[in-house]
Amino acid sequence: MNHPTGLTFRDATDADVDTLVALVESAYRGEASRAGWTTEADILDGQRTDPEGVREIVKSPDSRLLVVERDGRAVACCQLEHRGEYAYFGMFAVSPALQGEGLGKAVMTEAERQVREAWGVTEMHMTVISVREDLIAWYERRGYRRTGKTSPFPYGDERFGIPRRADLRFELLVKPLV
């Protein structure tokens, strides 16, 4: 779907897996991720995702992996998962070179519109690493609220990265979509 921002939104296919893994990694891990503000390089080493994890989302009947393109190039992505009365928003990545231009806000707005329309859900849920105060504040400005509910970080499972600190956990953020 073409968007007024010049962005195109479409569901990912198997052909997109390697491109999306590279996009997610560039936004969160390693020195290259420091070009943007979403980096997790100070709290996690290792990978953020892998081809198997991305392919699993692409193939899941309850999930969609939204690819956001500008001029035919993937510049952002996000996972949308139907979980009954709410949708889960995850694997959100914006190319570090394009962060700060309003692209993330446009992607979130479109993702929220799509889950309301396609699934009739009334809430969007997401989990954010609780020490990411700057990122949580950004989501709060978009209408998400902290719930105080946390879940443990998967220490020891290197598919999610190699923690550089011992106090990591995920906090649930929720936004009403009505």
C-alpha positions, 0 to 999 in steps of 0.5 A: 500500500502506498502511503502519503509519506512516500512509504510503501507498506507490505507483508514480508515474504521469504525473499525478504528474510536476509534484508530484514535481519540486516535491517534489524541488526543495523538498528540495534547491534554493533557500532553501525547501530550507533548512527541512530538512537535506538542502539542497544550496543551498550547493553547487549552484544551478539545478535538481535534476531536471525533468519530463523526467527524472522522466517518464523514470523513470516510463516506464522498464521497469526503474525505479519511482518510489515516491510516499509519501503521507500524508493524500493528499499526496505527502510523499516519493519515491524511485527504485528501479531494477533493475540485475541483482543489485542495485537502485539507490536515487535521487531520494530526497526528503522534504518539508523541513517533515517532515524529522527525524520518521523519515519518511526512515527509514520510506521507506528501510526500505519501499524496501529491502523492496520491492526484495528482494521484487519483484526478489530483489536482495541489495544496494542501491546509491546515489550521494551527492555526496561532500562531503555528509558529514552525509548520508553519515553518515545513510546509514551509520547505516542500514547503508550503507557507503562503497566509496571508488568515485567517479564524476565530477559532470556539470559543464556539464550544467545538468539536474543543477544548477550547481555552486558548487564545483569538487570535486564527485563522486559516491561509491558507497554499498552496503548488503547486503539479506540 
